[in-house]
Amino acid sequence: MHLNHKDQIPPNPWEVFPEVDAGGLGSLQGNLEHWWQHCWWPYWLSRSPQQRAEWLADTRHPDDWREYVRLQCAFDGIDGEHV
């Protein structure tokens, strides 16, 4: 089964894994790693640079998770905030 990540919006990481402290999160492991690699990250990469920037600027999203996504963008060599 192939998911079209452009049409499906996964729930935010803190909604799926409320027990995870993104501020203390290092490498991904277990269920979080699987969900991140197969749901969240493909969706994230399908967003335009402007859409990613808007998500990162949205103060309704927890600061620690926004910073973690920025860190993952840096590791992956993509610019998450600039169009």
PAZAPA-4460 file (N, C-alpha, C; in steps of 0.05 Angstrom, whole numbers, plus 32768, in hexadecimal, padded with zeros to 4 digits):
% residues 83
    n_x    n_y    n_z   ca_x   ca_y   ca_z    c_x    c_y    c_z   seq   type   mol
   8011   7FE8   8000   8000   8000   8000   8012   8019   8000     1      M     A
   800C   802B   7FEE   801C   8044   7FEC   800A   805B   7FF5     2      H     A
   8014   806B   8007   8005   8083   8010   800D   809B   8000     3      L     A
   7FFA   80AB   7FF8   8000   80C4   7FEB   8002   80D9   8001     4      N     A
   801A   80E0   8008   801F   80F2   801F   8017   810F   8018     5      H     A
   8013   8115   7FFF   800A   8130   7FF9   7FED   8135   8000     6      K     A
   7FDD   8120   8000   7FC1   8122   8006   7FBA   811B   8023     7      D     A
   7FCC   810E   8031   7FC6   8105   804C   7FD8   8114   805F     8      Q     A
   7FCB   811F   8073   7FDA   812E   8087   7FDB   811D   80A0     9      I     A
   7FF3   8114   80A8   7FF5   8104   80C0   7FF2   8116   80D9    10      P     A
   7FEA   810B   80EF   7FE8   811B   8107   8004   8125   810F    11      P     A
   8005   813A   811E   801F   8145   8126   802D   8131   8139    12      N     A
   8048   8132   813A   8057   811F   814A   804E   811F   8167    13      P     A
   8049   8136   8173   8042   8136   8190   8026   812B   8195    14      W     A
   8016   8129   8180   7FFB   811D   8183   7FFD   80FF   8182    15      E     A
   8010   80F5   8172   8013   80D8   8170   8024   80CD   8187    16      V     A
   8038   80DD   8190   804A   80D4   81A5   804B   80E9   81BB    17      F     A
   8035   80EC   81CA   8034   8101   81DE   8048   80FD   81F5    18      P     A
   8052   80E5   81F8   8065   80DF   820E   8081   80E7   8206    19      E     A
   8086   80ED   81ED   80A1   80F3   81E4   80A8   8111   81E9    20      V     A
   80BF   8115   81F6   80C9   8130   81FA   80DC   8137   81E3    21      D     A
   80D2   8147   81D1   80E2   814D   81B9   80FB   815D   81C1    22      A     A
   80FB   816B   81D7   8112   817A   81DF   8129   8169   81E8    23      G     A
   8123   8151   81F0   8138   813E   81F9   813B   8127   81E5    24      G     A
   812F   8129   81CE   812F   8114   81BB   8148   8115   81AA    25      L     A
   8156   80FE   81A9   816E   80FC   8198   8167   80EE   817E    26      G     A
   8171   80D6   817B   816A   80C7   8163   814F   80BA   8166    27      S     A
   8142   80B5   8150   8128   80A7   8150   812C   8089   8153    28      L     A
   811A   807D   8162   811B   8060   8166   80FE   8055   8168    29      Q     A
   80FB   803C   8163   80E2   802E   8167   80CB   8038   8157    30      G     A
   80B4   803A   8165   809B   8042   8158   809D   805F   814D    31      N     A
   80AA   8070   815C   80AD   808C   8153   80BD   808D   8139    32      L     A
   80D3   807E   8138   80E3   807D   811F   80D3   8073   8108    33      E     A
   80C4   805D   810B   80B4   8052   80F6   80A0   8066   80EC    34      H     A
   8091   8072   80FF   807C   8085   80F7   8089   809D   80E9    35      W     A
   809F   80A7   80F4   80AD   80BE   80E8   80B5   80B9   80CC    36      W     A
   80C2   80A2   80C7   80CD   809C   80AD   80B8   8095   8098    37      Q     A
   80A1   808A   80A1   808D   8080   808E   8074   8092   808C    38      H     A
   8070   80A3   80A0   8059   80B5   809F   8060   80D3   809F    39      C     A
   806D   80DB   80B5   8073   80F8   80B7   8087   8103   80A3    40      W     A
   809E   80F7   80A1   80B3   8102   8090   80AB   8102   8072    41      W     A
   809F   80ED   8067   8096   80EF   804B   8082   8105   8047    42      P     A
   8070   8108   805B   805D   811E   8059   806C   8139   805A    43      Y     A
   807E   813C   806D   808D   8155   806F   809C   815C   8056    44      W     A
   80A9   8148   804A   80B8   814D   8031   80A5   8153   8019    45      L     A
   808C   814C   801B   807A   8152   8005   8070   816F   8007    46      S     A
   8075   817C   801D   806C   8198   8020   8080   81AA   8012    47      R     A
   8076   81C0   8008   8088   81D4   7FFC   8099   81E2   8011    48      S     A
   80AF   81EE   8009   80BE   81FD   801D   80AE   8212   802C    49      P     A
   809B   821F   801F   808A   8232   802C   8078   8225   8040    50      Q     A
   806C   820E   8039   805B   8200   804C   806B   81F6   8064    51      Q     A
   8083   81ED   8060   8094   81E5   8077   809A   81FD   8089    52      R     A
   80A1   8213   807C   80A7   822B   808C   808E   8234   809C    53      A     A
   8077   8233   8090   805E   823A   809F   805A   8228   80B6    54      E     A
   805E   820E   80B3   805A   81FA   80C8   806E   8201   80DF    55      W     A
   8087   8206   80D8   809B   820B   80EC   8096   8226   80FB    56      L     A
   8089   8238   80EE   8084   8252   80FA   806A   8252   810B    57      A     A
   805B   823D   8109   8041   823B   8116   8045   8237   8134    58      D     A
   803F   824B   8144   8044   8249   8161   8030   8237   816F    59      T     A
   801D   822D   8161   800B   8218   816E   801A   81FE   8170    60      R     A
   802F   81FA   8161   8040   81E2   8163   8054   81E6   8179    61      H     A
   8058   81D1   818A   806C   81D4   81A0   8088   81DB   8196    62      P     A
   8094   81EE   81A4   80AF   81F7   819D   80C3   81E0   819A    63      D     A
   80C2   81CD   81AC   80D5   81B6   81AB   80D1   81A6   8192    64      D     A
   80B9   81A2   8189   80B4   8192   8170   80BC   81A2   8158    65      W     A
   80B7   81BC   8158   80BF   81CC   8141   80DE   81CC   813F    66      R     A
   80EB   81CD   8155   8108   81CC   8155   8112   81B1   814C    67      E     A
   8105   819C   8154   810D   8181   814C   810A   817D   812E    68      Y     A
   80F4   8188   8123   80F0   8186   8106   8105   8196   80F7    69      V     A
   810C   81AD   8102   8122   81BD   80F6   813C   81AD   80F6    70      R     A
   8142   81A0   810C   815A   818F   810E   8159   8179   80FA    71      L     A
   8143   816C   80F6   8141   8156   80E3   8144   8161   80C6    72      Q     A
   813A   8179   80C1   813E   8186   80A7   815C   818A   80A2    73      C     A
   816A   8194   80B7   8187   8199   80B4   8196   817F   80AF    74      A     A
   818F   816A   80BD   819B   8150   80B9   8197   8145   809D    75      F     A
   817F   814B   8093   8177   8141   8078   8181   8154   8062    76      D     A
   818C   816B   8069   8196   817D   8055   8181   818D   8047    77      G     A
   8169   8190   8053   8155   81A1   8047   8150   81BA   8058    78      I     A
   8148   81CE   804B   8142   81E7   8058   8125   81E8   805F    79      D     A
   811E   81E6   8078   8102   81E4   8080   80F5   81FF   8082    80      G     A
   8104   8215   8082   80F7   822E   8089   80F7   8243   8073    81      E     A
   8108   8240   805F   810A   8255   804B   80FF   824C   8030    82      H     A
   80F1   825E   8023   80E5   8258   8009   80FA   825A   7FF4    83      V     A
***
